[in-house]
Amino acid sequence: MLAKTYSAAVLGIDAYVIDVEVNATGQGEFSAVSIVGLPDAAVKESRDRVRSAIVNSGYSQPSGLIVINLAPADIKKEGAAYDLPIALGILASDGHLNREILASTAVVGELALDGSVRPVRGALPIALEVAKNKNIKALLVPGPNVEEAALAAAGEVPVYPINYLSEAIDFFKGVPMLSAEANITGYFDQHYDSLRAPDFADVKGQVMVKRALEIAATGGHNTLMIGPPGTGKSMLAMRLPGILPEMTLQETLETSKIHSILGLLSGGKPLLNARPFRSPHHTVSDAGLLGGGKNPLPGEISLAHNGVLFLDELPEFKRNVLEVLRQPLETGSVTVSRAAGSFVFPASFILVAAMNPCPCGHYNNPRRQCRCSSSQITRYQSKISGPLLDRIDINVEVAQLSENELMSAPGGESSAEIRKRVAEARKIQEQRLAGLGVHCNAQLGPRELQRFCRLNTANQTLLRHAIQSYNLSARAYDRILRVARTIADLSHATEIGEEHLFEAINYRILDRNYW
């Protein structure tokens, strides 16, 4: 007897609906299971998990040949999420379940040998995809995954939590079961937790660096902090997410989908609704940073999507690892090509990098003498290539604090005060860029630059002089205009003024003191 149901596969960051077809011949003394449809080893092993789970749930597996087809057959099927739909298909083919209800239901879940259902990765993108399919009337997911699935389904399809195979059997026998109810808008409003980020009020001194990070948060600009060790570069970077604007609902779903696929969403936090902050160690590989593997998964830059990627001790990263950042910094996405196909992962983030100016950390430090030779300094700084530096909008020096600053109590503005200014300037940008497909000044293209970053004659002369004096590239010219536009937005100025342009130039030429 033939039984059908739906499940889902995750490729890259997207989910695909999979048809699960089970045909039991009932002919033969012994039971044999054949799984077709490009299954990996974990899927093939499901026959043993399913058999034990069925027996321990009080049923017996039908005798004869059981053929299980996972369609479409040209998509690689991975993981143990097919255990539950396979088990239900086997029981339905033996007449234990209502096949009509099963045929209009999507099911995911890994089975333990005792029949309990274990959570799976990617419940959020699976629920998003299932909600689009008009043939699917219900979605069954493991209990720990139900909250994120219900939030993603947004009422388009009822989502039911399943903790044991026996519960799923009862569902298809017509036993009433309550679906999980979730209001994504209400959850989004009640659980936003950006206020839990470290506060800028804890930082002593460093007024100029705080100003630079405020500009970076306002316009989405990449930033490099250079200074001696122990001056608070990491401390400052960790506080940047706390002044970024609150995530929109769309940004929340985009970011949460990536974390769901990697199994990073906990049961108590089904949506990641605070800006992510990722700080990979300098030993990270290029695949760990960009994403990859035999069947590619997102890397650190995708986990930082809509948030902050912090690279501490920048020159300690391998040169080839840093160079792979160049394309994502320009496009906001990364394409990973493997034999299995090409996958595009979103990677729109603010890069914040920190470094010492030399191996000992005290080059150009008026308080401490540098112990490095000129060749050591050159070799250390040459680990950062010119093309990568060209993609960083703001360079700021983090100076060593004076005795008075060290001994004084922390002061200055709180993150809440700074975030208020950032949010106001972001609203100005959103209104100006409405309908153009970009959301902040760092994303402005050539046409938008000509339209929104016009300079008067005096400012054109100032910028021309800066280009000649510091030998700036065309990319650096564009980035100066973007930063100047952001500074003007913070000042609520309609046009870019001389003071805005002058400050933007200063942020762009600091690296010339070192390289």
Summary of the structure (lengths in Angstrom):
residues: 515
radius of gyration: 27.7
end to end distance: 73.6
largest distance: 92.6
contacts: 1767
relative contact order: 0.10
helix: 43%
strand: 18%
